């Protein structure tokens, strides 16, 4: 049974772009379903695939912007801003929306 979730259009577009550029076949297929402002998920496994795309982006952000933490001696405000853009934007919006209906792993 399909589950239709309201989802921010900009976040879905960003996930689509990432999935396409990364050749994430199943993620791309899932993200092509439904309207631009919804996710149509068939199972918890599909929900996890979409969350995993966001998790990968969070891991990439932690590698690209390692000095994001203000407690780090080499703290860099630009790193902090860029890292939090991914965490509070793409990752949090994806995870929080999907977690409302599916039990998925969100930790890195």
TIDRENSE-202696 format. One record per residue (C-alpha): x, y, z. Coordinates in steps of 0.25 Angstrom, whole numbers, padded with zeros to 4 digits, always signed. Layout:
residues N
XYZ ...
This chain:
residues 108
+0000+0000+0000 +0006+0014-0004 +0008+0024+0006 +0007+0039+0001 +0015+0048+0010 +0014+0064+0008 +0029+0068+0006 +0036+0081+0003 +0037+0083-0012 +0051+0089-0011 +0056+0077-0003 +0050+0067-0013 +0057+0074-0024 +0070+0074-0017 +0069+0059-0014 +0065+0056-0028 +0077+0064-0033 +0087+0057-0023 +0081+0043-0027 +0082+0046-0042 +0096+0051-0041 +0100+0039-0032 +0093+0029-0041 +0085+0024-0029 +0075+0016-0037 +0065+0012-0027 +0065+0026-0020 +0063+0032-0034 +0051+0023-0037 +0045+0026-0023 +0047+0041-0025 +0040+0041-0038 +0027+0037-0032 +0016+0046-0028 +0015+0061-0029 +0027+0071-0027 +0022+0073-0012 +0020+0059-0008 +0027+0046-0006 +0020+0033-0010 +0027+0021-0002 +0023+0007-0003 +0030+0001+0009 +0039+0004+0020 +0051+0000+0011 +0048+0010+0001 +0047+0021+0012 +0060+0016+0017 +0066+0018+0003 +0062+0033+0003 +0067+0035+0017 +0080+0029+0013 +0082+0039+0002 +0081+0050+0012 +0090+0042+0022 +0101+0041+0011 +0100+0056+0009 +0102+0058+0023 +0114+0049+0023 +0119+0057+0011 +0117+0070+0018 +0125+0065+0031 +0137+0062+0021 +0136+0075+0014 +0134+0084+0026 +0141+0077+0037 +0143+0090+0045 +0128+0092+0047 +0128+0090+0062 +0131+0103+0070 +0137+0094+0081 +0148+0090+0071 +0161+0098+0072 +0161+0100+0057 +0146+0104+0057 +0143+0111+0044 +0130+0119+0043 +0128+0116+0028 +0130+0101+0031 +0119+0103+0042 +0109+0110+0033 +0111+0100+0021 +0110+0088+0030 +0098+0093+0037 +0091+0096+0024 +0092+0081+0020 +0088+0076+0034 +0077+0086+0037 +0072+0087+0023 +0073+0074+0014 +0075+0064+0025 +0066+0069+0036 +0054+0072+0027 +0056+0058+0020 +0057+0050+0033 +0047+0057+0041 +0036+0056+0030 +0039+0041+0028 +0040+0038+0043 +0026+0042+0045 +0021+0030+0037 +0033+0020+0036 +0043+0015+0046 +0056+0018+0039 +0070+0019+0043 +0075+0033+0043 +0088+0033+0051 +0101+0034+0044 
